[in-house]
Amino acid sequence: MAKRAALDIPNGSYVNLGIGIPEKVAQYVPEGREVIYHTENGLLGMGSVPASGDEDPELINAGKKAVTAIPGAAFFHHADSFSMIRGQHLDICVLGAMQVSEQGDLANWSTGEPDAIPAVGGAMDLVAGVKTIYVITQHCTKGGVSKLVESCTYPLTGKKVVNRIYTDLAVIDVTPAGFQIVELAPSVYFEYVQQRTAGQLLPEK
């Protein structure tokens, strides 16, 4: 999923990657294509994960994982970092999801349960301020429940914000008519995906 998403990021893009599978997108950007990575805690020009033993405890991403900085990287105040996000200076953000509705609503931070994660972090700012939102997620939960739904039942991160979804079954665009298949995973058929999608699903054009 991360490898497929990386193919859709244009050369020269400024990109924020969410925690988890979205972080892996950076490993698969095609050779010769330059992508500048931003992290909410104040770094533009984030590099690869350092080798074991070479970590700098003062150089971490928003997920508290050790990173490196590329030549020309810039460090700045947390507030300035969010000004970049809110000012629409980032091109793409790649996030995980608990649910995505057929209208492009995103729920990715809480189930609403009493013991759920207590704060949304920077996700609401990102989906409101970044020009294009990609979501990477398993198509269904471990219990087989679709994450692509008619309407989200979990607390929303943002309304009508998701542009494209990458799952283990397909690449899917969010359109006014519903979920539009862009590309099916190898050996996966439309009917199989349709059975596992709770929202309106349209075949490839």
Buried (B, 14 or more C-beta within 10 A) or exposed (E): BBEBBBEBBEEEBBBBBBBEBBBBBBEBBEEEEEBBBBBBBBBBBBBEBBEEEEBEEEBBBBBEEBBBBBEEBEEEEEEEBBEBBBEEBBBBBBBBBBBBBBBBBBBBBBBEEEEEEEEBBBBBBBBBBBEBBBBBBBBBEEEEEBBBBBEBEBBBBBBEBBBBBBBEBBBBBBBEEBBBBBEBBEEBEBEBBBEBBBBBBBEEE
